[in-house]
C-alpha cells in the first residue's frame, strides 16, 4: 500500500486529475475502475474522482510494488541520477530564491525549454538543481513539477522567473498574463538614439521562417497582433556609433524588441536575422532581460514581493564592448 498526504502544491485539485498525473502511465478508465473497486481510497473511503483535495487529505493506493512502479513510470531515469549529467557543470546564477519562486540569470545560448528530446534546457536545470538541493523529491515531482514562468529566446540572456510552488506558479503566471509585472531589457543598437519613445505597431510571425514582420499601421489582418515597445537611451558610444537602451515590453510577442527596433533603423548588434551586423565576433542578438519590478500593494501568497525590484547583472560581453 502507498499513502500520499496532500500538501499545498496539490490543494484544490480534483482527485481524478491528481491521480492521472501521479499514475502517468495508467489510463483514465483504469484509474476509475480502481476507485470503484476501492483499490484507491480518499481518507479511507470510496471516492468517484470528482472530489476537490484539501491539505492533509490521505490517498491510499493498494497496488503491488511492481504494479505501482509500472504506473508511476519508475523505470524512467531521473535527471539527478544520470551519470555525467550535463546539468552538473551548467552555471546558472541565482538572483533570488524563496519557498515559492526562484529568479535566475539565464546565459545566452541556453534554451528555456526543450525543443528536442536531448536538448539542454533551463527548465530541466531547475529540476536538477531542486532535486540536488532537496527542495523536491522524485515522488513530489509526480504530482507537481516546478517550472519556468516566462521564456527567453535561446540567445537572449537574463532574468527568468521560475515557480517552485503551485501557488507561486499561479500568481506569477497571472501577473505575467495581466502584465502587472514590469520587465525591462538592455541592449546595444546601431546608431544614435537621443530620445525615449513608445513604439506602436502590428506584428506577424512566420512560423516556417521563425521570423516576425512588423507593420506600422493596422493591416486589418487577423494574423497580425498589436504591439507596443517603450525604450529610453542610457548612453551613446560615439566611437562605435552604438546606443545602450533600456527597453520596456508593454506587450510581449516573439522577437518583438528585435524586430521593432530594426523597423526604425536601429537593429540590435549581432542580430543578423533582423538586419544587425556581427560585432567583435558576436553573431546573435545582444539582448538581456535586465530587471523586473513588482507592483505595489500586492495581495495573496506573494504579497511580500510588493514593490520589489530584481536585477540580473549584464553578461561580460556587454562590458567588453
PLY file of the C-alpha trace (Angstrom):
ply
format ascii 1.0
element vertex 321
property float x
property float y
property float z
element edge 320
property int vertex1
property int vertex2
end_header
0.00 0.00 0.00
1.14 3.51 -0.85
-0.17 6.55 1.07
0.02 10.11 -0.26
-0.73 13.05 2.04
-1.84 16.18 0.20
0.16 19.39 0.67
-0.30 22.94 -0.65
1.01 22.02 -4.10
-1.89 19.61 -4.66
-4.60 21.52 -2.78
-7.84 22.21 -4.73
-7.03 19.73 -7.49
-9.68 17.18 -8.41
-8.82 13.70 -7.22
-9.02 12.18 -10.72
-6.74 14.89 -12.17
-4.25 14.27 -9.36
-4.27 10.51 -9.98
-3.85 10.89 -13.75
-0.72 12.99 -13.13
0.60 10.71 -10.39
-0.11 7.45 -12.22
1.04 8.89 -15.53
1.34 5.50 -17.26
-2.20 4.41 -16.36
-5.30 5.05 -18.46
-8.21 7.07 -17.15
-10.52 4.06 -17.36
-8.11 2.01 -15.24
-7.98 4.75 -12.57
-11.79 5.00 -12.37
-12.01 1.20 -12.12
-9.55 1.24 -9.20
-11.65 3.93 -7.48
-14.83 1.88 -7.91
-13.15 -1.24 -6.51
-11.65 0.78 -3.60
-8.12 -0.09 -4.68
-7.68 3.65 -4.41
-9.35 5.45 -1.48
-9.63 9.03 -0.22
-9.44 9.37 3.57
-10.13 5.62 3.79
-13.43 6.00 1.92
-14.65 5.18 -1.57
-14.31 8.11 -3.97
-15.50 8.81 -7.51
-12.68 11.15 -8.54
-14.65 14.41 -8.55
-13.60 15.38 -5.02
-11.53 18.54 -4.51
-8.43 17.77 -2.49
-7.62 19.55 0.76
-4.34 19.85 2.68
-3.93 16.77 4.86
-6.16 14.50 2.77
-4.93 10.91 2.60
-4.93 8.96 -0.65
-4.16 5.27 -0.33
-3.24 3.13 -3.34
-3.49 -0.63 -2.83
-1.21 -1.89 -5.62
1.64 -4.35 -5.57
5.07 -2.71 -5.75
5.51 -3.98 -9.28
2.16 -2.56 -10.44
2.75 0.72 -8.65
6.19 1.19 -10.20
4.77 0.38 -13.63
2.08 3.05 -13.46
4.18 5.85 -11.96
6.91 5.27 -14.52
9.64 4.39 -12.04
11.67 2.91 -14.88
12.36 6.41 -16.21
15.77 7.69 -15.16
15.68 10.96 -13.23
17.85 13.93 -14.10
19.92 13.75 -10.94
20.51 10.01 -11.35
22.04 10.29 -14.79
25.75 9.62 -14.98
27.78 12.60 -16.19
24.67 14.80 -16.24
25.17 17.87 -18.47
23.49 19.93 -15.73
26.23 19.19 -13.21
28.58 21.79 -14.67
25.97 24.19 -16.06
26.45 27.52 -14.31
23.25 29.49 -13.79
23.31 32.48 -11.43
20.52 32.57 -8.85
19.34 36.15 -8.35
16.69 35.42 -5.70
15.08 32.35 -4.14
12.39 31.59 -1.55
9.90 28.79 -0.94
7.63 29.87 -3.82
9.83 31.32 -6.55
13.35 31.44 -7.88
14.70 34.09 -10.26
17.72 33.13 -12.33
20.07 34.81 -14.79
19.93 32.64 -17.91
23.11 32.66 -20.01
22.86 33.28 -23.75
22.83 30.03 -25.73
20.73 28.06 -23.26
17.20 27.05 -24.25
14.41 28.00 -21.84
12.56 24.77 -22.65
13.47 21.70 -24.67
12.72 21.68 -28.38
14.13 18.16 -28.89
14.43 15.21 -26.52
18.18 15.55 -25.98
18.26 19.35 -25.65
19.74 21.02 -22.59
17.26 23.48 -21.09
16.83 25.86 -18.18
13.62 24.08 -17.22
15.45 20.78 -16.72
18.33 22.54 -14.95
15.76 23.86 -12.46
14.55 20.33 -11.64
18.15 19.07 -11.37
19.02 21.96 -9.02
15.98 21.48 -6.77
16.43 17.70 -6.58
20.05 18.03 -5.53
19.20 20.76 -3.03
16.49 18.57 -1.52
13.70 21.09 -2.20
11.79 18.46 -4.20
11.84 14.69 -4.42
11.17 12.22 -7.21
7.86 11.45 -5.51
6.76 15.09 -5.23
7.56 15.59 -8.93
4.89 13.05 -9.78
2.18 15.49 -8.73
3.76 18.94 -9.14
6.78 19.86 -11.22
8.39 23.31 -10.73
8.91 25.15 -13.99
9.81 28.44 -15.62
7.04 31.03 -15.97
8.46 33.18 -18.78
10.64 32.17 -21.70
13.54 33.91 -23.36
14.92 33.17 -26.82
17.93 30.84 -26.78
20.42 33.68 -27.35
18.69 36.24 -25.12
20.19 36.29 -21.64
18.88 37.48 -18.30
16.10 37.14 -15.76
13.77 34.18 -15.95
11.06 33.67 -13.34
10.67 30.11 -12.06
7.93 28.80 -9.78
8.81 26.34 -7.03
5.30 26.02 -5.57
1.89 25.74 -7.20
0.73 28.98 -5.57
3.88 30.70 -6.83
3.17 29.45 -10.34
-0.44 30.59 -10.26
0.32 34.10 -9.03
3.34 34.65 -11.26
1.55 33.41 -14.36
-1.42 35.65 -13.59
0.82 38.72 -13.23
2.56 37.91 -16.49
-0.80 37.44 -18.20
-2.19 40.69 -16.80
1.10 42.50 -17.48
1.19 43.97 -13.97
4.82 42.86 -13.64
7.18 45.29 -15.36
10.03 43.70 -17.35
12.99 45.73 -18.62
15.68 44.70 -21.08
19.03 46.18 -22.01
20.56 46.09 -25.45
23.06 47.78 -27.73
21.76 49.03 -31.08
23.36 50.53 -34.13
23.19 54.31 -34.50
22.49 57.21 -32.18
19.21 57.48 -30.27
18.73 60.62 -28.22
15.13 60.43 -27.02
12.93 57.85 -25.39
9.74 56.84 -27.16
6.91 54.31 -27.16
6.68 52.46 -30.46
3.37 51.05 -31.68
2.73 48.64 -34.50
1.41 45.28 -35.65
3.40 42.04 -35.64
3.02 38.79 -37.57
5.18 35.70 -37.04
6.03 33.38 -39.91
6.39 30.07 -38.08
8.17 28.39 -41.01
10.87 31.06 -41.22
10.82 31.67 -37.44
10.80 35.39 -38.18
8.38 38.21 -37.44
7.27 41.08 -39.62
6.02 44.46 -38.43
3.69 47.00 -39.95
3.30 50.48 -38.51
-0.39 50.79 -39.44
-3.16 48.30 -38.84
-3.14 45.87 -41.80
-6.69 44.73 -40.98
-5.43 41.16 -40.94
-6.13 38.76 -38.06
-2.65 37.26 -38.44
-1.18 40.48 -37.01
-1.14 41.34 -33.30
-0.95 44.83 -31.83
2.34 45.59 -30.07
3.91 48.37 -28.01
7.58 48.74 -27.13
8.98 51.52 -24.95
12.65 52.48 -24.69
14.96 55.13 -23.26
18.60 55.71 -24.28
21.12 55.23 -21.48
24.41 56.04 -23.22
25.80 56.73 -26.68
29.18 55.28 -27.65
30.40 57.68 -30.33
33.49 55.72 -31.29
31.43 52.68 -32.30
28.17 54.53 -33.13
26.18 52.39 -30.67
23.46 53.29 -28.18
22.72 51.41 -24.98
18.94 51.22 -24.47
16.69 50.15 -21.66
13.55 48.65 -23.21
10.23 48.01 -21.50
7.87 45.48 -23.03
4.33 46.81 -22.95
3.12 43.79 -24.93
5.10 40.59 -25.19
5.27 38.94 -28.59
8.00 36.76 -30.14
11.08 38.74 -31.28
9.18 41.96 -30.53
12.12 44.06 -29.32
14.42 42.84 -32.06
12.01 43.44 -34.93
10.56 46.69 -33.60
13.93 48.39 -33.20
15.08 47.09 -36.56
11.95 48.55 -38.16
13.03 52.07 -37.15
16.59 51.61 -38.42
18.31 50.62 -35.16
18.86 46.84 -35.22
20.46 45.10 -32.26
24.13 44.44 -32.78
24.81 40.85 -33.72
21.18 40.29 -34.71
21.77 39.13 -38.29
18.17 37.92 -38.69
16.83 41.46 -38.29
19.47 43.48 -40.06
22.11 43.71 -37.37
25.80 43.18 -38.07
28.36 40.94 -36.45
30.31 42.82 -33.83
33.55 41.56 -32.30
32.58 38.06 -33.42
29.07 38.27 -31.92
26.55 36.81 -34.36
23.46 36.70 -32.13
21.23 39.41 -30.71
22.83 41.22 -27.77
19.71 41.40 -25.63
19.50 40.96 -21.87
16.47 40.72 -19.58
17.89 43.12 -17.02
15.33 43.79 -14.29
11.80 43.09 -13.11
9.68 45.32 -10.90
6.71 44.05 -8.91
3.56 46.15 -8.46
2.85 47.87 -5.15
0.16 46.61 -2.79
0.14 43.03 -4.00
-2.10 40.55 -2.20
-2.02 36.79 -1.90
0.83 34.46 -1.04
3.43 36.57 -2.87
2.48 39.91 -1.30
5.93 40.06 0.31
7.30 40.86 -3.18
5.24 44.09 -3.40
7.25 46.97 -4.86
10.46 44.95 -5.01
12.91 45.01 -7.90
15.40 42.36 -9.01
18.34 42.83 -11.36
20.39 40.32 -13.36
23.85 41.73 -13.98
24.87 42.24 -17.59
26.98 39.48 -19.14
30.66 40.21 -19.67
30.18 40.58 -23.43
28.38 43.89 -22.76
31.24 45.11 -20.59
33.75 44.13 -23.26
32.01 46.27 -25.88
0 1
1 2
2 3
3 4
4 5
5 6
6 7
7 8
8 9
9 10
10 11
11 12
12 13
13 14
14 15
15 16
16 17
17 18
18 19
19 20
20 21
21 22
22 23
23 24
24 25
25 26
26 27
27 28
28 29
29 30
30 31
31 32
32 33
33 34
34 35
35 36
36 37
37 38
38 39
39 40
40 41
41 42
42 43
43 44
44 45
45 46
46 47
47 48
48 49
49 50
50 51
51 52
52 53
53 54
54 55
55 56
56 57
57 58
58 59
59 60
60 61
61 62
62 63
63 64
64 65
65 66
66 67
67 68
68 69
69 70
70 71
71 72
72 73
73 74
74 75
75 76
76 77
77 78
78 79
79 80
80 81
81 82
82 83
83 84
84 85
85 86
86 87
87 88
88 89
89 90
90 91
91 92
92 93
93 94
94 95
95 96
96 97
97 98
98 99
99 100
100 101
101 102
102 103
103 104
104 105
105 106
106 107
107 108
108 109
109 110
110 111
111 112
112 113
113 114
114 115
115 116
116 117
117 118
118 119
119 120
120 121
121 122
122 123
123 124
124 125
125 126
126 127
127 128
128 129
129 130
130 131
131 132
132 133
133 134
134 135
135 136
136 137
137 138
138 139
139 140
140 141
141 142
142 143
143 144
144 145
145 146
146 147
147 148
148 149
149 150
150 151
151 152
152 153
153 154
154 155
155 156
156 157
157 158
158 159
159 160
160 161
161 162
162 163
163 164
164 165
165 166
166 167
167 168
168 169
169 170
170 171
171 172
172 173
173 174
174 175
175 176
176 177
177 178
178 179
179 180
180 181
181 182
182 183
183 184
184 185
185 186
186 187
187 188
188 189
189 190
190 191
191 192
192 193
193 194
194 195
195 196
196 197
197 198
198 199
199 200
200 201
201 202
202 203
203 204
204 205
205 206
206 207
207 208
208 209
209 210
210 211
211 212
212 213
213 214
214 215
215 216
216 217
217 218
218 219
219 220
220 221
221 222
222 223
223 224
224 225
225 226
226 227
227 228
228 229
229 230
230 231
231 232
232 233
233 234
234 235
235 236
236 237
237 238
238 239
239 240
240 241
241 242
242 243
243 244
244 245
245 246
246 247
247 248
248 249
249 250
250 251
251 252
252 253
253 254
254 255
255 256
256 257
257 258
258 259
259 260
260 261
261 262
262 263
263 264
264 265
265 266
266 267
267 268
268 269
269 270
270 271
271 272
272 273
273 274
274 275
275 276
276 277
277 278
278 279
279 280
280 281
281 282
282 283
283 284
284 285
285 286
286 287
287 288
288 289
289 290
290 291
291 292
292 293
293 294
294 295
295 296
296 297
297 298
298 299
299 300
300 301
301 302
302 303
303 304
304 305
305 306
306 307
307 308
308 309
309 310
310 311
311 312
312 313
313 314
314 315
315 316
316 317
317 318
318 319
319 320
